[in-house]
Amino acid sequence: MIQNVFVFKAGVVLINQDFGQCHSLGRDINLVSSYLYAVQQLSVEITGTSIKSMNFEEIALHFFKDPNDPNIFYVIVTDVDDDTDEINFKIHRIAEIFTQNYKTILEDFHGYVGPFRNFGDILISMNLAEKNCGGGSECEGCAHKDDFSDLGKVIENIE
């Protein structure tokens, strides 16, 4: 299950979407996103190639560099035991959807990330991600079961 999605352009975080309180990667998302970007850049510097994935005890980080724009890369966080072929399909599909929806914005991008805020909703509507904890059986007693993600709270306050 996809827990988080990040999209970077030249080190700037365009998308930082978690799909539930249980899937937050900590309080300092700038630290987390900087780490993800640094790991990717370190891999390129040391090996000349992009990193593909990193496994932790319970989560896996999957990286994908956009073949059409070398300044854009994607990171999705999943359960460590998720099917690799399915994750590979999803990260490529996420990149394709992102490009389709935001190509013109990216061509004239100057740092304003507001237009990308609805990307999580797009992924949910296309069944590539699930809102919050996905309604799994382990979520039954969770106090955050119906919470918006932090991004969802910001968007709700703007509207």
C-alpha positions as CSV (number, residue, x, y, z in Angstrom):
1,M,0.0,0.0,0.0
2,I,1.3,3.4,-0.9
3,Q,1.8,5.4,2.3
4,N,3.5,8.5,1.0
5,V,4.3,10.2,-2.3
6,F,7.0,12.8,-2.9
7,V,7.8,14.6,-6.2
8,F,10.9,16.8,-6.5
9,K,12.1,19.2,-9.1
10,A,15.7,20.3,-8.8
11,G,15.5,19.7,-5.0
12,V,12.2,21.5,-4.5
13,V,9.5,19.4,-3.0
14,L,6.5,19.7,-5.3
15,I,4.4,17.0,-3.7
16,N,4.6,15.7,-0.2
17,Q,1.4,13.6,0.4
18,D,0.9,11.2,3.1
19,F,-2.3,9.1,3.0
20,G,-3.1,9.0,6.7
21,Q,-1.8,10.0,10.2
22,C,-0.4,6.5,10.7
23,H,1.8,7.0,7.7
24,S,3.3,10.3,8.6
25,L,7.1,10.2,8.2
26,G,7.7,12.5,11.3
27,R,7.1,16.0,12.3
28,D,9.9,17.7,10.3
29,I,8.9,16.9,6.7
30,N,11.6,19.3,5.4
31,L,14.2,17.0,7.1
32,V,12.7,13.9,5.6
33,S,12.4,15.4,2.1
34,S,15.9,16.8,2.3
35,Y,17.2,13.3,3.3
36,L,15.3,11.7,0.3
37,Y,16.8,14.2,-2.1
38,A,20.3,13.9,-0.6
39,V,20.2,10.0,-0.8
40,Q,19.2,10.2,-4.5
41,Q,21.9,12.8,-5.3
42,L,24.5,10.8,-3.3
43,S,23.7,7.7,-5.3
44,V,24.2,9.5,-8.6
45,E,27.5,11.1,-7.3
46,I,29.0,7.8,-6.1
47,T,27.7,5.3,-8.6
48,G,26.6,7.4,-11.6
49,T,23.1,5.9,-11.3
50,S,19.9,6.6,-9.5
51,I,18.9,4.6,-6.4
52,K,15.9,2.3,-7.1
53,S,14.8,1.4,-3.6
54,M,15.7,1.2,0.1
55,N,14.2,-1.1,2.6
56,F,13.7,-0.4,6.3
57,E,12.2,-2.8,8.8
58,E,8.5,-1.9,8.0
59,I,8.6,0.5,5.0
60,A,10.4,0.6,1.6
61,L,11.3,3.8,-0.3
62,H,11.1,3.5,-4.1
63,F,12.8,6.1,-6.3
64,F,12.1,6.9,-9.9
65,K,13.9,9.6,-12.0
66,D,11.7,11.0,-14.7
67,P,13.2,10.0,-18.1
68,N,11.8,13.2,-19.8
69,D,13.1,15.6,-17.2
70,P,16.2,14.7,-15.3
71,N,15.4,17.4,-12.7
72,I,12.3,15.5,-11.6
73,F,12.2,12.4,-9.4
74,Y,9.6,10.6,-7.5
75,V,9.7,8.7,-4.2
76,I,6.9,6.5,-2.9
77,V,6.9,4.9,0.5
78,T,5.2,1.5,0.7
79,D,4.9,-1.4,3.1
80,V,8.2,-3.3,2.9
81,D,6.4,-6.5,1.7
82,D,4.5,-5.0,-1.1
83,D,4.8,-6.6,-4.5
84,T,7.8,-5.1,-6.4
85,D,6.2,-5.4,-9.9
86,E,3.0,-3.7,-8.6
87,I,5.1,-0.9,-7.0
88,N,7.1,-0.5,-10.2
89,F,3.9,-0.2,-12.2
90,K,2.5,2.4,-9.8
91,I,5.5,4.6,-9.6
92,H,5.7,4.8,-13.4
93,R,1.9,5.4,-13.6
94,I,2.2,8.2,-10.9
95,A,5.0,9.8,-13.0
96,E,2.9,9.6,-16.1
97,I,-0.2,11.1,-14.4
98,F,1.9,13.9,-12.8
99,T,3.4,14.8,-16.2
100,Q,-0.1,14.7,-17.9
101,N,-1.6,17.0,-15.3
102,Y,1.2,19.4,-14.7
103,K,3.4,19.6,-17.8
104,T,2.6,23.2,-18.7
105,I,3.0,24.3,-15.0
106,L,6.4,22.6,-14.8
107,E,7.6,24.3,-18.0
108,D,7.2,27.7,-16.4
109,F,7.9,26.6,-12.8
110,H,9.3,29.3,-10.5
111,G,8.9,27.8,-7.0
112,Y,5.1,28.1,-6.3
113,V,3.8,24.6,-5.4
114,G,0.2,25.5,-4.9
115,P,-1.0,24.0,-8.2
116,F,0.2,20.6,-7.2
117,R,-1.9,20.3,-4.0
118,N,-4.7,18.2,-5.5
119,F,-2.3,15.4,-6.7
120,G,-3.1,13.1,-3.8
121,D,-6.8,13.4,-4.6
122,I,-6.0,12.5,-8.3
123,L,-4.2,9.4,-7.1
124,I,-7.0,8.4,-4.9
125,S,-9.6,8.9,-7.6
126,M,-7.5,6.6,-9.9
127,N,-7.2,3.9,-7.3
128,L,-3.4,4.3,-7.1
129,A,-3.6,5.3,-3.4
130,E,-6.1,5.1,-0.6
131,K,-7.2,7.9,1.7
132,N,-5.9,7.6,5.3
133,C,-5.1,4.1,6.4
134,G,-7.0,2.5,3.6
135,G,-9.8,1.2,5.8
136,G,-7.8,-1.9,6.7
137,S,-8.7,-4.1,9.6
138,E,-5.8,-2.7,11.6
139,C,-7.4,0.7,11.3
140,E,-10.6,-0.2,13.2
141,G,-9.6,1.3,16.5
142,C,-7.4,4.1,15.2
143,A,-8.3,7.5,16.6
144,H,-7.0,9.0,13.3
145,K,-9.1,6.7,11.0
146,D,-11.1,9.6,9.6
147,D,-8.5,12.4,9.8
148,F,-7.3,14.3,6.8
149,S,-3.6,14.2,6.1
150,D,-1.8,17.5,7.0
151,L,-2.1,18.5,3.3
152,G,-5.8,17.8,3.4
153,K,-6.2,20.1,6.4
154,V,-4.4,22.9,4.6
155,I,-6.6,22.5,1.5
156,E,-9.8,22.3,3.6
157,N,-8.9,25.6,5.3
158,I,-8.2,27.3,2.0
159,E,-11.5,26.3,0.5
